[in-house]
């Protein structure tokens, strides 16, 4: 997270508790992918807490490299395919499910692009005041392409869900992304992940209300 080690660890603890409630609220096995989102965000926040705690030297320190790439694996590789896939598994409407399947394919493509970027291009990390700046090299084509497909997979995909509350989650995602781009562009990877983690409470509400309503309607 973008503020401090204490903030990252504190958020990780809160998200872990939300994650337990989220998993308990899952009604079907297919819902567990969606229910695990808060838990994965918690792991990501804990990992950034360790980046705050220890000096980062990516040229000589193995553990620095491990901490940074572990965090970036979530932001750059896991979320682009996991978010649309979790909505795909949650969905029961066949037409919407097809759309979400398409977004999942876009997400997989994005994850592969960003994995290539992490492996091929240099990564630098700077702690500046209350922010962490992750600088990852990239060609212009890679930057534009992965940026567009990332937004499609994570920001646009939830709008195609048939669950009522996902529209609120998707709308919050759009607002948080726009605010981050305008006010924290240099720290986009860190700050937007914080805003995204705040959505975990909506995940629980979707599982406890919308999915339950859908199941009852089928009976």
ZIDATA-V857488 format. One line per field, one symbol per residue. phi: phi as a letter, one per 40 degrees, with the letter a starting at -180 (. if undefined). psi: psi as a letter, one per 30 degrees, with the letter a starting at -180 (. if undefined). burial: I if it has 16 or more other ideal C-beta (glycine too) atoms within 10 Angstrom, else O. A space follows every 50 residues. Layout:
BEGIN
phi = ???
psi = ???
burial = ???
END
This chain:
BEGIN
phi = .cbacccccccccccccccccccccccbccccccccdcccccdcccccdc cccbdbbccbbccccccccccccccbbccdcccccccccccbcccccccc ccccccccdccccccdccccbcbbbbcbgbbbbcbbcacccccccccccc cccbccddcccccdccccccccccccccccccbbdcbdcccccccccccc ccdcccccbcccccccccc
psi = lgeleeeeeeeeeeeeeeeeeeeffkfleffeeeffeeeeeeeeeeefef eeekkjjfffjeeeeeeefeefeeefeeeefeeeeeeeefkfkeeeeeef eeeeeeeeeeeeefeeeeeelkkkkkjjcglkjjjkllleeeeeeeeeee eeeeeeeffgkfkeffeeeeeeeeeeeeeeeefhefheeeeeeeeeeffe eeeeeeefdeeeeeeeff.
burial = IIIOOOIIIOIIOIIIOIIOIIIOIIOOOOIIIIIIIIIIIIIIIIIIII IIOOOIOOOOOOOIOOIIIIIIIIIIIIIIIIIIIIIIIIIOOOOIIOII OOIIOIIIIIIOIIOOIIOOOOIOIOOOOOOIOIOIOIOOOIOOOIOOII IIIIIIIIIIIIIOIIOOIIOIIOOIIOOIOOOIOOIIIIIIIIIIIOII OIIIOIIIOIIOOIOOOOO
END
